[in-house]
Amino acid sequence: MVATPIGNLNDLSPRAAEVLNSVDYIACEDTRKSGHMLQHFGISKPTFSFHQHNEHRKVSHLMNILDANQNVALISDAGMPGNLRSGIFSCSRSSTRRSYRKRNSRFPMQQQRL
C-alpha cells in the first residue's frame, strides 16, 4: 500500500515514487485519477481498478499476480489506502489466508510467504 498526495502532486515522497516504479502492477481506486499522477511522474506500469465496488471480482486477479511471483502496489485516489476504501479489507483477508506479507508505503506488496 502506497500513500499518494492529497493535493499537490509534488507531495509524493521519493520512496513512494521508487516503489511505484519498481512494481509490476499498480492497483488503483480510480485508474483515471491515478493515471494523471503516474503520468506526471513518468511512471508507466500496467494498472487496474480496485475499489469497493469491484473488489470481489478483482481480489482473485490481484492474488493471481502475487501467485505469479510479481509485485503489486495498491494506491487510492489521494492519501493512504484505508480498510474501508479500495477493497483493501478483502485484499488483506485473501493475502493473509495465502500467507503473503503486506507492507505499507515503504515497500510494494510482494509475493513473500511467511
Secondary structure, 3 states (H helix, E strand, C coil): CCCECCCCHHHCCHHHHHHHHHCCEEEECCHHHHHHHHHHCCCCCCEEECCCCCHHHHHHHHHHHHHCCCCEEEECCCECCCCCCCCHHHHHHHHHHCCECCCCCCCCECCCEC
